[in-house]
Amino acid sequence: MFNKTDPSYFDGEWSFEKTERAVLGLCKILDRYAHNLTLEDLQNDPRCARIPNLSLERVQEVIADVEAKLWRGAKPFENEVIYHTGPHHDDIMLGLMPLINRQLRSATNQVHFAIMTSGYHSVTDAILRQALEDTLECLRQDRIQMVHYPDFFEQGYRFKQEKDIHHYLDNVARKNPEEMRRGFCHRILRDAVGLWELKSVEDVEARFKTEIENLREGKANSTEIQKLKGQVREFEEELVWAYAGTALNHIHHLRLGLYDDKKTKDPDFLRDVAPILNQLRALKPTIITVAIDSEGQGPNTHYKVMQSIAEAVRLWNKEADLKNLRIFGYRNVWSTFHPAEANMYVPVSLNAFAVFEKAFKDSYLTQVKAEFPNPDFDGPFSELAESIWVKQYKDIQLILGKDFFYENEHPLIRATHGLIFLKEMTAEEFVDLAEEMSRRIENNRIDN
């Protein structure tokens, strides 16, 4: 419920964002569309009453601004180099997949995905143990033919990872879970041979039996097992974007060390910032997407990754002209934007919902039941993300009206049943936002 002492309305100068917040808040309180509000409604609301030059024209200004945000989100992308970043595997998908699938449809765009951390914490011992057991069974049945190639254990294991993905997705299409699993076992075997420098099938069998027993007994994960768990998550991420034909050389697994650093709140330059900066220099993106959860809004890794990217952008800005660079801040299942906070609304159709849900369940096998679920939702993260998009759509319907969507001349708007909220920024605005979040957190620590 609205708090009359809320400083966001009663402290500092009034802004148009406050007007948008006030009008939408009133629409929700009254359960009334914006075009049906009366001047008396505005005057009787303690927030709306503070709007300068209060009149129904202010409501029309809010309606026009919200519509402009929607058209901005519906605009197609052409001739862009897009660098999507995610703190963990699945963060990019949960925040942006319907938008990304539209970007991937144009061959004029170069679309890259950078996953910043390993994510091995999200893979349980039971899941990895089953994967190792399944791989051993495939070897016993002679269903992994690549081990018979004469150079497989020397260098052959490093090649044809794309084939593993294609095999898996072919069998998604064929609805053949057994062959999907065999494609997964191919990748497990490749990763394990490289990880432990195994030289024969006998070496594989001996190593896997040892690791299966360790996992069954609940022994602490070795560094190698942690890495193998991370590689499971990497394969899942590759599957998701291969749905739309993304090549492996456009998916970057950075494995930043901040993932395991629980003590340091600030990014380390060599460990965390330099790898991102080097990729920015090499790829020269025109668009960067960043999860901008504040500390405490979600896993703390999200905040650390955002600060690392902000520092990389700040340093890159000293070397290159970034006046045309666009940063899209996104949120997913851990926190959300207020509609007034976002400045870009991306339409989500039922087709996009269907692709999103199937891709998540087919690809993120370790996350259908998340190891670290959202405390407010018991179910797959894909369903939580969808529920957020639906709620955001309902909020914007209050401003624009339902008929704006179902009577619209644009087919994408007519097909809309969910909305993704983004915050578009310049490089300078993004760096300033990151610095302000850091200052605010530090001030809270001092006050407490």
C-alpha positions as CSV (number, residue, x, y, z in Angstrom):
1,M,0.0,0.0,0.0
2,F,1.1,3.6,-0.7
3,N,3.1,5.2,2.2
4,K,2.5,8.9,2.5
5,T,6.0,9.3,3.9
6,D,7.6,7.6,0.9
7,P,10.6,9.9,0.0
8,S,10.4,8.9,-3.6
9,Y,7.4,11.2,-3.9
10,F,7.9,13.8,-1.2
11,D,11.7,14.4,-1.2
12,G,13.6,16.2,-4.0
13,E,12.4,17.7,-7.2
14,W,9.5,16.3,-9.0
15,S,10.2,14.4,-12.2
16,F,8.3,12.9,-15.1
17,E,9.2,9.4,-13.8
18,K,7.3,10.3,-10.5
19,T,4.3,11.4,-12.6
20,E,4.3,8.0,-14.4
21,R,4.6,6.1,-11.1
22,A,1.8,8.1,-9.6
23,V,-0.6,7.7,-12.5
24,L,0.0,4.0,-12.9
25,G,-0.3,3.6,-9.1
26,L,-3.6,5.3,-9.2
27,C,-4.8,3.1,-12.1
28,K,-4.0,0.0,-10.0
29,I,-5.6,1.3,-6.8
30,L,-8.8,2.2,-8.6
31,D,-8.5,-0.7,-11.1
32,R,-9.3,1.8,-13.9
33,Y,-7.8,2.5,-17.3
34,A,-5.8,5.7,-17.6
35,H,-8.2,7.2,-20.1
36,N,-11.0,6.8,-17.7
37,L,-9.4,8.8,-14.9
38,T,-11.0,12.0,-13.9
39,L,-9.4,15.2,-12.6
40,E,-11.1,14.5,-9.2
41,D,-9.4,11.1,-9.1
42,L,-6.0,12.8,-9.6
43,Q,-6.7,15.5,-7.0
44,N,-7.8,13.0,-4.4
45,D,-4.7,10.8,-4.7
46,P,-1.8,12.1,-2.5
47,R,0.8,11.2,-5.1
48,C,-1.0,12.5,-8.2
49,A,-2.0,15.7,-6.3
50,R,1.7,16.7,-6.3
51,I,2.0,16.6,-10.1
52,P,2.9,20.1,-11.3
53,N,0.2,21.8,-13.4
54,L,-2.1,18.9,-12.6
55,S,-4.7,18.3,-15.3
56,L,-5.9,15.4,-17.5
57,E,-3.2,16.5,-20.0
58,R,-0.6,15.0,-17.6
59,V,-2.3,11.6,-18.0
60,Q,-2.2,11.9,-21.8
61,E,1.5,12.6,-21.5
62,V,2.0,9.4,-19.5
63,I,0.0,7.4,-22.1
64,A,2.0,8.9,-25.0
65,D,5.3,8.1,-23.2
66,V,4.3,4.5,-22.4
67,E,3.3,4.0,-26.0
68,A,6.6,5.3,-27.2
69,K,8.4,2.8,-24.9
70,L,6.4,0.0,-26.5
71,W,7.2,1.0,-30.0
72,R,10.9,1.3,-29.1
73,G,10.8,-2.3,-27.9
74,A,9.0,-3.5,-31.1
75,K,11.5,-1.9,-33.4
76,P,13.6,-4.5,-35.4
77,F,17.4,-4.7,-35.1
78,E,19.6,-4.5,-38.2
79,N,23.3,-4.2,-38.7
80,E,24.2,-4.4,-35.0
81,V,27.0,-6.2,-33.1
82,I,25.2,-7.3,-30.0
83,Y,27.0,-8.5,-26.9
84,H,24.6,-10.2,-24.5
85,T,26.1,-10.8,-21.0
86,G,24.8,-13.0,-18.2
87,P,26.2,-13.5,-14.7
88,H,25.2,-17.2,-14.8
89,H,24.0,-19.6,-17.4
90,D,20.3,-19.1,-18.1
91,D,20.3,-15.4,-16.9
92,I,20.3,-14.1,-20.5
93,M,17.6,-16.4,-21.6
94,L,15.3,-15.7,-18.6
95,G,15.7,-11.9,-19.1
96,L,15.8,-11.5,-22.9
97,M,15.1,-14.6,-25.0
98,P,12.0,-13.3,-27.0
99,L,14.0,-10.1,-27.9
100,I,17.1,-12.1,-28.8
101,N,15.2,-14.5,-31.1
102,R,14.1,-11.5,-33.1
103,Q,17.6,-10.2,-33.3
104,L,18.9,-13.6,-34.5
105,R,16.5,-13.7,-37.4
106,S,18.4,-11.0,-39.2
107,A,21.7,-12.2,-40.8
108,T,22.9,-8.5,-40.7
109,N,23.3,-8.8,-36.9
110,Q,26.3,-10.4,-35.1
111,V,25.0,-11.7,-31.9
112,H,27.4,-12.9,-29.1
113,F,26.7,-14.4,-25.7
114,A,29.2,-14.0,-22.8
115,I,28.5,-16.0,-19.7
116,M,30.6,-14.6,-17.0
117,T,30.9,-17.3,-14.4
118,S,31.1,-21.1,-14.2
119,G,27.8,-21.9,-12.5
120,Y,28.9,-25.2,-11.2
121,H,27.1,-24.7,-7.9
122,S,23.8,-25.2,-9.8
123,V,24.7,-28.8,-10.8
124,T,24.0,-31.3,-8.0
125,D,26.2,-34.3,-7.3
126,A,23.3,-36.6,-8.3
127,I,22.9,-35.0,-11.7
128,L,26.6,-35.3,-12.5
129,R,26.8,-38.9,-11.2
130,Q,23.9,-39.9,-13.4
131,A,25.6,-38.3,-16.4
132,L,28.8,-40.2,-15.7
133,E,26.9,-43.5,-15.3
134,D,25.0,-42.9,-18.5
135,T,28.3,-42.2,-20.4
136,L,29.8,-45.4,-19.1
137,E,26.7,-47.3,-20.2
138,C,27.0,-45.8,-23.7
139,L,30.6,-46.9,-23.9
140,R,29.7,-50.4,-22.7
141,Q,27.1,-50.6,-25.5
142,D,29.6,-49.2,-28.0
143,R,27.2,-46.3,-28.7
144,I,30.0,-43.7,-28.7
145,Q,31.8,-44.3,-31.9
146,M,34.3,-41.5,-31.7
147,V,36.5,-43.3,-29.2
148,H,37.5,-45.6,-32.1
149,Y,39.1,-42.8,-34.1
150,P,42.9,-43.3,-33.8
151,D,43.6,-39.7,-32.7
152,F,40.6,-39.3,-30.4
153,F,42.5,-39.4,-27.1
154,E,45.3,-37.2,-28.4
155,Q,43.5,-34.3,-30.0
156,G,40.2,-35.6,-31.7
157,Y,38.2,-35.0,-28.5
158,R,38.7,-31.3,-28.9
159,F,36.8,-31.2,-32.2
160,K,33.1,-31.5,-33.3
161,Q,31.5,-30.0,-30.2
162,E,29.0,-28.5,-32.7
163,K,28.1,-32.1,-33.8
164,D,27.1,-33.0,-30.2
165,I,24.8,-30.0,-30.1
166,H,23.3,-30.9,-33.5
167,H,22.8,-34.5,-32.5
168,Y,21.0,-33.4,-29.3
169,L,18.7,-30.9,-31.1
170,D,18.0,-33.3,-34.0
171,N,16.6,-35.6,-31.3
172,V,14.6,-32.9,-29.6
173,A,12.9,-32.6,-33.0
174,R,12.4,-36.4,-33.2
175,K,11.2,-36.5,-29.6
176,N,13.8,-39.1,-28.8
177,P,15.1,-38.5,-25.2
178,E,17.4,-41.5,-25.3
179,E,19.3,-40.1,-28.2
180,M,19.3,-36.6,-26.7
181,R,21.0,-38.2,-23.7
182,R,23.6,-39.9,-25.9
183,G,24.4,-36.5,-27.4
184,F,24.9,-35.1,-23.9
185,C,27.1,-38.1,-23.0
186,H,29.3,-37.3,-26.1
187,R,30.0,-33.9,-24.6
188,I,30.6,-35.3,-21.1
189,L,33.2,-37.7,-22.5
190,R,35.0,-35.0,-24.6
191,D,35.2,-32.7,-21.5
192,A,36.4,-35.5,-19.2
193,V,39.1,-36.6,-21.6
194,G,40.5,-33.1,-21.7
195,L,40.1,-32.5,-18.0
196,W,41.9,-35.5,-16.8
197,E,44.1,-36.1,-19.9
198,L,42.7,-39.6,-20.3
199,K,44.4,-41.8,-23.0
200,S,42.0,-44.8,-23.5
201,V,38.6,-46.1,-22.9
202,E,40.1,-48.1,-20.0
203,D,41.3,-44.8,-18.5
204,V,37.8,-43.3,-18.9
205,E,36.1,-46.3,-17.2
206,A,38.6,-46.2,-14.2
207,R,38.3,-42.4,-13.7
208,F,34.5,-42.4,-14.0
209,K,34.1,-45.3,-11.5
210,T,36.2,-43.4,-9.0
211,E,34.4,-40.1,-9.5
212,I,31.0,-41.8,-9.3
213,E,31.9,-43.4,-6.0
214,N,33.1,-40.1,-4.6
215,L,29.9,-38.4,-5.7
216,R,27.8,-41.1,-4.2
217,E,29.6,-40.8,-0.9
218,G,29.2,-37.1,-0.8
219,K,32.9,-36.2,-0.8
220,A,33.9,-32.6,-1.4
221,N,34.1,-31.8,-5.1
222,S,37.6,-31.6,-6.5
223,T,38.6,-28.7,-8.7
224,E,38.2,-31.0,-11.7
225,I,34.7,-32.0,-10.7
226,Q,33.7,-28.3,-10.2
227,K,35.0,-27.6,-13.7
228,L,33.1,-30.5,-15.2
229,K,29.9,-29.3,-13.5
230,G,30.6,-25.9,-15.0
231,Q,31.0,-27.5,-18.5
232,V,27.6,-29.2,-18.1
233,R,26.1,-25.7,-17.7
234,E,28.1,-24.4,-20.7
235,F,26.7,-27.2,-22.9
236,E,23.2,-26.2,-21.7
237,E,23.8,-22.6,-22.7
238,E,25.1,-23.7,-26.1
239,L,22.0,-25.7,-26.7
240,V,19.6,-22.8,-26.0
241,W,21.2,-20.5,-28.6
242,A,21.8,-23.2,-31.1
243,Y,18.0,-23.4,-31.3
244,A,18.3,-20.3,-33.6
245,G,21.5,-21.4,-35.2
246,T,24.1,-19.6,-33.1
247,A,27.6,-20.9,-33.7
248,L,29.9,-22.0,-30.8
249,N,32.4,-19.2,-31.6
250,H,29.7,-16.7,-30.7
251,I,29.2,-18.2,-27.2
252,H,31.9,-17.2,-24.8
253,H,32.4,-18.8,-21.4
254,L,34.6,-16.4,-19.4
255,R,34.6,-18.4,-16.0
256,L,35.5,-15.2,-14.0
257,G,37.1,-15.9,-10.6
258,L,34.6,-13.6,-8.8
259,Y,32.2,-16.6,-8.7
260,D,34.2,-18.2,-5.9
261,D,35.3,-14.9,-4.2
262,K,32.9,-14.4,-1.2
263,K,35.0,-11.8,0.5
264,T,35.8,-9.1,-2.0
265,K,32.9,-6.9,-3.0
266,D,34.8,-5.0,-5.8
267,P,35.9,-6.6,-9.1
268,D,39.6,-7.5,-9.5
269,F,41.0,-5.9,-12.7
270,L,43.2,-8.8,-14.0
271,R,40.8,-11.5,-12.9
272,D,37.4,-10.0,-13.7
273,V,37.6,-6.8,-15.7
274,A,40.4,-7.5,-18.2
275,P,38.7,-10.5,-19.9
276,I,35.6,-8.4,-20.5
277,L,37.6,-5.4,-21.7
278,N,39.5,-7.6,-24.1
279,Q,36.3,-9.0,-25.6
280,L,34.9,-5.5,-26.0
281,R,38.0,-4.4,-27.9
282,A,37.8,-7.4,-30.1
283,L,34.1,-7.6,-30.9
284,K,33.4,-3.8,-30.8
285,P,29.7,-4.2,-29.9
286,T,27.2,-1.5,-30.7
287,I,24.8,-3.0,-28.1
288,I,25.6,-4.5,-24.7
289,T,23.0,-6.1,-22.4
290,V,23.7,-6.3,-18.7
291,A,21.8,-7.7,-15.7
292,I,21.6,-4.7,-13.3
293,D,20.3,-6.2,-10.1
294,S,21.6,-4.3,-7.1
295,E,23.4,-6.1,-4.3
296,G,20.9,-8.1,-2.3
297,Q,18.3,-8.2,-5.0
298,G,19.5,-11.6,-6.2
299,P,22.6,-13.7,-6.1
300,N,25.5,-11.4,-5.2
301,T,27.3,-12.6,-8.3
302,H,24.9,-10.5,-10.4
303,Y,26.0,-7.3,-8.7
304,K,29.7,-8.1,-9.0
305,V,29.4,-9.0,-12.7
306,M,27.5,-5.7,-13.4
307,Q,30.3,-3.7,-11.7
308,S,33.0,-5.6,-13.6
309,I,31.2,-4.8,-16.9
310,A,30.8,-1.2,-15.9
311,E,34.5,-0.9,-15.2
312,A,35.3,-2.5,-18.5
313,V,33.0,-0.1,-20.4
314,R,34.5,2.9,-18.5
315,L,38.1,1.9,-19.5
316,W,37.0,1.1,-23.1
317,N,35.4,4.6,-23.3
318,K,38.9,6.0,-22.8
319,E,40.2,4.2,-25.9
320,A,37.2,4.4,-28.3
321,D,34.4,6.7,-29.2
322,L,31.3,5.1,-27.6
323,K,28.8,7.8,-28.1
324,N,26.6,5.5,-30.2
325,L,27.0,2.5,-27.9
326,R,23.7,1.4,-26.3
327,I,23.5,-0.5,-23.0
328,F,20.3,-2.4,-22.3
329,G,19.9,-3.1,-18.6
330,Y,17.6,-6.1,-17.9
331,R,16.2,-8.0,-14.9
332,N,14.8,-11.5,-14.7
333,V,13.5,-13.7,-11.9
334,W,15.3,-12.0,-9.0
335,S,14.0,-8.4,-9.3
336,T,11.9,-6.4,-11.7
337,F,11.7,-2.8,-13.1
338,H,8.8,-0.5,-12.2
339,P,7.2,0.5,-15.6
340,A,8.4,4.1,-15.0
341,E,11.9,2.9,-14.4
342,A,12.2,1.1,-17.7
343,N,12.2,3.0,-21.0
344,M,11.7,0.1,-23.4
345,Y,9.0,-2.5,-23.4
346,V,9.6,-5.6,-25.5
347,P,6.4,-7.4,-26.8
348,V,6.2,-11.1,-26.1
349,S,3.8,-13.2,-28.2
350,L,2.3,-16.6,-27.4
351,N,4.7,-18.0,-30.0
352,A,7.6,-16.5,-28.1
353,F,6.2,-18.0,-24.8
354,A,6.0,-21.4,-26.4
355,V,9.6,-21.3,-27.8
356,F,10.9,-20.0,-24.5
357,E,9.3,-22.6,-22.4
358,K,10.3,-25.6,-24.6
359,A,13.9,-24.4,-25.1
360,F,14.3,-24.0,-21.3
361,K,13.0,-27.4,-20.5
362,D,14.8,-29.2,-23.3
363,S,18.2,-27.4,-22.7
364,Y,18.5,-26.6,-19.0
365,L,18.2,-30.1,-17.7
366,T,19.9,-29.1,-14.4
367,Q,17.5,-26.3,-13.9
368,V,14.0,-27.8,-14.5
369,K,14.1,-28.1,-10.7
370,A,16.5,-25.4,-9.7
371,E,19.2,-26.1,-7.0
372,F,18.8,-22.5,-5.8
373,P,15.2,-21.6,-6.5
374,N,13.6,-18.2,-6.0
375,P,12.2,-18.1,-2.5
376,D,8.8,-16.7,-3.7
377,F,8.2,-19.3,-6.4
378,D,8.3,-23.1,-6.4
379,G,8.7,-24.2,-10.0
380,P,11.0,-23.8,-13.1
381,F,12.5,-20.4,-13.5
382,S,11.0,-20.3,-17.0
383,E,7.5,-20.2,-15.5
384,L,8.5,-17.5,-13.1
385,A,9.8,-15.3,-15.9
386,E,6.7,-15.8,-17.9
387,S,4.5,-14.8,-15.0
388,I,6.5,-11.6,-14.6
389,W,6.1,-10.8,-18.3
390,V,2.3,-11.3,-18.0
391,K,2.0,-9.1,-15.0
392,Q,4.0,-6.4,-16.7
393,Y,1.8,-6.6,-19.7
394,K,-1.3,-6.2,-17.5
395,D,0.2,-3.1,-15.9
396,I,0.7,-1.5,-19.3
397,Q,-2.8,-2.4,-20.4
398,L,-4.0,-0.2,-17.6
399,I,-2.3,2.8,-19.2
400,L,-2.9,2.0,-22.9
401,G,-6.1,0.0,-22.7
402,K,-6.7,-3.5,-23.9
403,D,-8.1,-2.4,-27.2
404,F,-4.8,-0.7,-28.0
405,F,-3.3,-4.2,-28.3
406,Y,-6.1,-6.3,-29.9
407,E,-7.1,-3.6,-32.4
408,N,-3.6,-2.5,-33.3
409,E,-2.6,-2.5,-37.0
410,H,0.9,-3.9,-36.2
411,P,0.7,-7.8,-36.0
412,L,3.5,-7.9,-33.3
413,I,1.4,-5.6,-31.0
414,R,-1.8,-7.6,-31.7
415,A,0.1,-10.8,-30.8
416,T,1.4,-9.4,-27.5
417,H,0.5,-11.2,-24.3
418,G,3.5,-10.3,-22.2
419,L,6.1,-7.5,-21.9
420,I,9.8,-7.4,-21.0
421,F,11.0,-4.2,-19.4
422,L,14.4,-2.9,-20.3
423,K,16.4,0.3,-19.4
424,E,18.3,1.6,-22.3
425,M,21.4,3.7,-21.4
426,T,24.4,5.3,-22.9
427,A,27.8,4.1,-21.9
428,E,28.2,7.2,-19.6
429,E,24.7,6.6,-18.0
430,F,25.5,3.0,-17.4
431,V,28.8,3.7,-15.7
432,D,27.1,6.5,-13.6
433,L,24.4,4.1,-12.5
434,A,26.9,1.4,-11.4
435,E,28.8,4.1,-9.4
436,E,25.6,5.4,-7.8
437,M,24.6,1.8,-6.8
438,S,28.1,1.3,-5.3
439,R,27.9,4.5,-3.3
440,R,24.4,3.8,-2.1
441,I,25.5,0.3,-0.8
442,E,28.6,1.7,0.8
443,N,26.6,4.4,2.6
444,N,24.1,1.8,3.8
445,R,27.1,-0.2,5.3
446,I,28.3,2.9,7.1
447,D,24.9,3.7,8.4
448,N,24.4,0.2,9.7
